[in-house]
Amino acid sequence: MNRPTTRRRVLAALLGSAVAATALTGVTALPAGAEAVAGGHGSKPTVVLVHGAFADASSWSGVVERLQRHGYRVIAPANPLRGLASDAAYTAALLKSVKGPVVLVGHSYGGAVISNAARGDDNVKALVSVAGFLPDKGESAAELSGKFPGSTLGPTLQEVPLPGGQTDLYVRQEKFRKQFAHDVPAAQAAVMAATQRPVTAAALNEGSGAPAWKKIPTYVLIPTGDKNIPPAAQRWMAKRAHARAVVTIKDASHAVLVSRPGAVADLIERAATNSR
């Protein structure tokens, strides 16, 4: 037996299985009976979920579970959080790999990312902003969060200088739950604080390109207890974007996708249904 050849064959088989199961980092497995939806061949669009700053893709877990139970294919990639243009380009590249219609969802800073990533992509049929930014051309997340009073994020941030002059921002762990996730159980919020992914200061201050929300139907969910992005700013952005629907969740935190995944999934499904 030619052992090197055999090893190569076994490795190829293993890699083939792995690629089939998770073609991209953040691609969730399909539930039983949902195979017809994959690749956009079913009647339902693929849902792509983009997390924001101080979070990671696992923040979508409760939303993913509900969408999968209803037969949706879901992709929740890791958002690099390095710069608005580069994060949008990363997301746009992922979108090009998805066959068929897409509902693109962004939380927080992820709202700015999706509005840039979807520009010129005819497969994106709806945008859903969850406690998110909807910037116009030239506007930054930092600018919009300061447009109305109410954000208490600034004093909670820890700066970590990086080689090359960039600065990473974290929410201090001892302040995380009160600032970011007051309606999430304490133990869960502590895990979120420990596993948060930092965003660069440059990303939050980078101006947006031309926004896709001017051409793509947009749906908005606003948590009224948000201490990161003032609810007044979110309402103002939703009105400017002529949102098809605005759902308000009373007293919910910025981490509304974790604390109220059912409400978030319901709005996504509403956008998906209307897009067909």
C-alpha positions as CSV (number, residue, x, y, z in Angstrom):
1,M,0.0,0.0,0.0
2,N,1.2,3.5,-0.8
3,R,0.8,5.1,2.6
4,P,1.4,8.8,1.5
5,T,-1.3,8.4,-1.2
6,T,-3.7,6.8,1.3
7,R,-3.1,9.6,3.8
8,R,-3.8,12.2,1.1
9,R,-7.0,10.4,0.2
10,V,-8.2,10.2,3.8
11,L,-7.3,13.9,4.3
12,A,-9.1,14.9,1.2
13,A,-12.2,13.0,2.3
14,L,-12.1,14.6,5.8
15,L,-11.6,18.1,4.3
16,G,-14.4,17.5,1.9
17,S,-16.8,16.6,4.7
18,A,-15.7,19.6,6.7
19,V,-16.2,22.0,3.8
20,A,-19.6,20.5,3.1
21,A,-20.6,21.1,6.7
22,T,-19.2,24.5,7.2
23,A,-18.2,26.1,3.9
24,L,-17.5,29.4,5.7
25,T,-16.7,30.4,9.2
26,G,-20.0,31.2,10.9
27,V,-22.1,29.1,8.5
28,T,-24.6,27.2,10.7
29,A,-25.7,23.7,10.0
30,L,-29.1,23.2,8.3
31,P,-31.9,21.7,10.3
32,A,-33.5,18.4,9.2
33,G,-35.8,18.9,6.2
34,A,-34.3,22.3,5.3
35,E,-32.0,21.1,2.5
36,A,-34.2,22.5,-0.2
37,V,-33.6,26.0,1.1
38,A,-29.8,25.9,0.8
39,G,-28.3,27.8,-2.0
40,G,-31.4,29.8,-2.5
41,H,-33.2,27.0,-4.3
42,G,-36.2,27.0,-1.9
43,S,-38.9,29.7,-1.5
44,K,-37.2,31.3,1.4
45,P,-34.2,33.7,1.2
46,T,-30.9,33.1,3.0
47,V,-30.6,35.2,6.1
48,V,-27.1,36.7,6.8
49,L,-26.6,38.1,10.3
50,V,-23.8,40.6,10.9
51,H,-22.9,41.3,14.5
52,G,-21.7,44.7,15.8
53,A,-18.9,46.0,18.1
54,F,-18.2,44.4,21.5
55,A,-20.0,41.2,20.4
56,D,-19.4,38.1,18.3
57,A,-21.4,35.8,16.0
58,S,-22.7,33.8,19.0
59,S,-24.8,36.7,20.0
60,W,-27.2,35.6,17.2
61,S,-27.6,32.1,18.6
62,G,-31.1,32.4,19.8
63,V,-32.2,34.1,16.6
64,V,-30.5,31.5,14.5
65,E,-32.2,28.6,16.3
66,R,-35.6,30.2,15.7
67,L,-35.0,30.9,12.0
68,Q,-33.6,27.4,11.4
69,R,-36.6,25.8,13.0
70,H,-38.7,27.7,10.4
71,G,-36.6,26.4,7.5
72,Y,-34.3,29.3,6.8
73,R,-30.7,28.9,5.8
74,V,-28.7,31.2,8.1
75,I,-25.1,32.5,7.9
76,A,-23.6,34.4,10.9
77,P,-20.0,35.4,9.9
78,A,-17.4,37.0,12.1
79,N,-17.4,40.7,11.5
80,P,-13.7,41.9,11.5
81,L,-14.5,45.2,13.2
82,R,-11.4,46.8,11.7
83,G,-12.8,49.5,9.4
84,L,-16.2,50.3,7.9
85,A,-15.1,50.1,4.2
86,S,-13.0,46.9,4.8
87,D,-15.7,45.2,7.0
88,A,-18.3,46.0,4.3
89,A,-16.0,44.6,1.6
90,Y,-15.5,41.4,3.6
91,T,-19.3,41.0,4.0
92,A,-19.9,41.8,0.3
93,A,-17.5,39.1,-0.7
94,L,-19.4,36.6,1.5
95,L,-22.7,37.7,-0.1
96,K,-21.3,36.9,-3.5
97,S,-20.9,33.3,-2.5
98,V,-24.6,33.0,-1.6
99,K,-27.0,31.8,-4.3
100,G,-30.4,33.3,-4.5
101,P,-32.1,36.1,-2.5
102,V,-30.7,37.3,0.8
103,V,-32.1,39.1,3.8
104,L,-29.2,41.0,5.4
105,V,-29.4,41.8,9.1
106,G,-27.0,44.1,11.1
107,H,-26.8,44.8,14.8
108,S,-25.3,48.0,16.1
109,Y,-22.2,48.9,14.0
110,G,-23.2,46.0,11.8
111,G,-26.1,48.1,10.6
112,A,-23.6,50.5,8.9
113,V,-21.7,47.5,7.6
114,I,-24.7,45.9,5.9
115,S,-25.8,49.2,4.3
116,N,-22.4,49.5,2.6
117,A,-22.0,45.8,1.8
118,A,-25.4,45.5,0.1
119,R,-24.7,48.5,-2.3
120,G,-25.2,47.3,-5.9
121,D,-26.1,43.7,-4.9
122,D,-29.4,42.8,-6.5
123,N,-29.7,39.6,-4.5
124,V,-30.2,41.5,-1.2
125,K,-33.9,41.9,-1.0
126,A,-34.2,43.5,2.5
127,L,-32.1,45.1,5.2
128,V,-32.9,44.6,8.9
129,S,-31.4,47.0,11.4
130,V,-31.4,45.7,15.0
131,A,-30.5,48.5,17.4
132,G,-28.3,49.6,14.5
133,F,-26.9,52.5,12.6
134,L,-28.2,53.6,9.2
135,P,-25.7,56.2,8.1
136,D,-26.0,58.4,5.1
137,K,-22.9,59.0,2.9
138,G,-20.1,60.6,5.0
139,E,-21.7,59.9,8.4
140,S,-20.0,57.8,11.0
141,A,-21.2,55.6,13.8
142,A,-19.6,57.9,16.4
143,E,-21.3,61.0,14.8
144,L,-24.8,59.4,14.8
145,S,-24.5,58.1,18.4
146,G,-23.9,61.6,19.5
147,K,-26.6,63.2,17.4
148,F,-29.1,62.8,20.3
149,P,-28.5,62.7,24.0
150,G,-28.6,59.4,25.9
151,S,-25.5,57.4,25.0
152,T,-23.3,56.5,28.0
153,L,-20.9,54.3,26.1
154,G,-17.9,56.6,26.1
155,P,-16.9,56.5,29.8
156,T,-17.2,52.7,29.8
157,L,-14.6,52.1,27.1
158,Q,-11.1,50.8,27.6
159,E,-8.5,51.8,24.9
160,V,-5.8,49.3,23.8
161,P,-3.1,50.8,21.5
162,L,-2.1,48.6,18.7
163,P,1.1,48.4,16.6
164,G,0.8,50.7,13.6
165,G,-1.1,53.4,15.4
166,Q,-4.6,51.9,15.6
167,T,-6.6,51.7,18.9
168,D,-8.9,48.8,19.9
169,L,-11.9,49.6,22.1
170,Y,-13.5,47.3,24.6
171,V,-16.3,47.8,27.1
172,R,-14.8,47.4,30.5
173,Q,-16.0,44.1,31.9
174,E,-17.2,45.5,35.2
175,K,-19.4,48.0,33.3
176,F,-20.5,45.7,30.5
177,R,-23.8,44.4,31.8
178,K,-25.2,47.8,32.9
179,Q,-24.1,49.5,29.7
180,F,-24.7,46.8,27.1
181,A,-26.9,44.0,28.4
182,H,-28.9,45.0,31.4
183,D,-31.8,42.6,30.6
184,V,-29.5,39.6,30.1
185,P,-28.9,37.2,33.0
186,A,-25.8,38.3,35.0
187,A,-23.9,35.0,34.4
188,Q,-24.5,35.2,30.6
189,A,-23.6,38.9,30.5
190,A,-20.3,38.1,32.2
191,V,-19.5,35.6,29.5
192,M,-20.4,38.1,26.8
193,A,-18.1,40.7,28.5
194,A,-15.2,38.2,28.6
195,T,-15.6,37.1,25.0
196,Q,-16.4,40.5,23.4
197,R,-14.6,41.4,20.2
198,P,-13.0,44.9,20.1
199,V,-13.7,47.4,17.4
200,T,-11.1,49.9,16.3
201,A,-11.7,53.6,17.1
202,A,-11.1,54.3,13.4
203,A,-14.0,52.0,12.4
204,L,-16.5,54.0,14.6
205,N,-15.2,57.3,13.2
206,E,-15.1,56.3,9.5
207,G,-17.6,57.9,7.2
208,S,-20.1,55.7,5.3
209,G,-20.2,55.3,1.6
210,A,-23.5,55.6,-0.3
211,P,-26.1,53.7,1.7
212,A,-28.0,50.7,0.4
213,W,-31.0,51.6,2.5
214,K,-32.0,54.3,-0.1
215,K,-32.8,51.5,-2.6
216,I,-33.5,48.4,-0.5
217,P,-36.5,47.9,1.7
218,T,-35.4,48.4,5.3
219,Y,-36.9,47.1,8.6
220,V,-35.9,48.5,12.0
221,L,-36.0,47.2,15.6
222,I,-35.4,49.7,18.4
223,P,-34.8,48.7,22.0
224,T,-36.0,51.6,24.2
225,G,-33.5,50.8,27.0
226,D,-30.5,51.1,24.6
227,K,-27.5,53.0,26.3
228,N,-25.2,52.7,23.3
229,I,-27.2,54.2,20.5
230,P,-29.9,56.6,21.8
231,P,-33.4,55.3,20.8
232,A,-34.1,58.9,19.5
233,A,-31.3,58.5,17.1
234,Q,-32.5,55.1,16.0
235,R,-36.0,56.5,15.4
236,W,-34.6,59.4,13.5
237,M,-32.6,57.1,11.2
238,A,-35.6,54.8,10.7
239,K,-37.8,57.7,9.6
240,R,-35.1,59.0,7.3
241,A,-34.7,55.5,5.7
242,H,-38.5,55.3,5.2
243,A,-38.5,52.0,7.1
244,R,-41.2,49.6,6.0
245,A,-41.7,48.6,9.6
246,V,-40.4,49.8,12.9
247,V,-40.7,47.5,16.0
248,T,-40.1,49.0,19.4
249,I,-39.1,46.7,22.3
250,K,-39.8,48.4,25.6
251,D,-36.9,48.6,28.1
252,A,-34.8,46.2,26.1
253,S,-31.0,46.7,26.1
254,H,-28.6,47.2,23.2
255,A,-28.1,43.4,23.4
256,V,-31.8,42.9,22.4
257,L,-30.8,40.1,19.9
258,V,-29.7,38.1,23.0
259,S,-32.4,39.1,25.4
260,R,-35.3,39.1,22.9
261,P,-34.3,36.7,20.1
262,G,-38.0,35.9,19.3
263,A,-38.9,39.5,18.6
264,V,-35.8,39.9,16.4
265,A,-36.5,36.7,14.5
266,D,-40.1,37.7,14.0
267,L,-39.1,40.9,12.3
268,I,-36.5,39.1,10.1
269,E,-39.2,36.7,9.0
270,R,-41.5,39.6,8.2
271,A,-38.9,41.1,6.0
272,A,-38.2,37.8,4.4
273,T,-41.9,37.2,3.7
274,N,-42.4,40.6,2.2
275,S,-39.4,40.2,0.0
276,R,-40.8,37.2,-1.8
